[in-house]
Amino acid sequence: MNFRQDDINGALAGKLDLSVQSMDDVRFSEYVSYLNIRIDRAMPYIWVGAAISMIGLIMGFYWHHRRIWLRIDDGRLTLGAHTNKNWFGMRQETAQILQKSGIAVDPKSLERGAVRS
């Protein structure tokens, strides 16, 4: 690649006086920097891990986790449910499912074992 540095420097030298007469009036810095610039080859793995973490956070914050289970012991049916969000909606949906299966139940009576037959 040719960036024409000599042409650019030559044009700049015609406009500015960049000459140094002697090294007597040139001062060097008294400070030393030990800063190293390196390439971190682990960054792709860090970005993939951050993306997986963000996917998990989005799933946890925005999606409802629901479980409904049935258990039959000696002819007695026990229904249980768990959710991390919107338990009012889950209670309503469970009551609708029970009503469609022929069991008339009030949604408010589904809390903490309130329905007994």
C-alpha positions, 0 to 999 in steps of 0.5 A: 500500500502506498499512502503517499506519505512523502508527498503529504509530509513535503506539502506540510513542510512547505507550509510549516517550519519543522526544522531543528537547528541543533539538539541543544534546545530539544528536551526529552521526556523524563517519564517512562510508560510501561504500558503494553498494548496486547490483543486479548484472544479471549474476547470472542469467548467473553462476548459469547458468554455475555450473549448467553447471559443476556438470553438467560436474563431475557428468558427469566424476566419476560417469560412465565415459568409454569408447572401444573401436576396431578397426583392420584393417591388411593382414588384421590386426585390432587392438583398442584401448580407453580409459577414465577409470575402472574399467579392470578392468571394461572389460577384463572386458567387452571379453573377454566381447565377444570371447568372444561373437564367437568369440575365446577370450581371458583378460581378464588377457591384454588389457593392453598388446598382450599378445594376439598371434595 
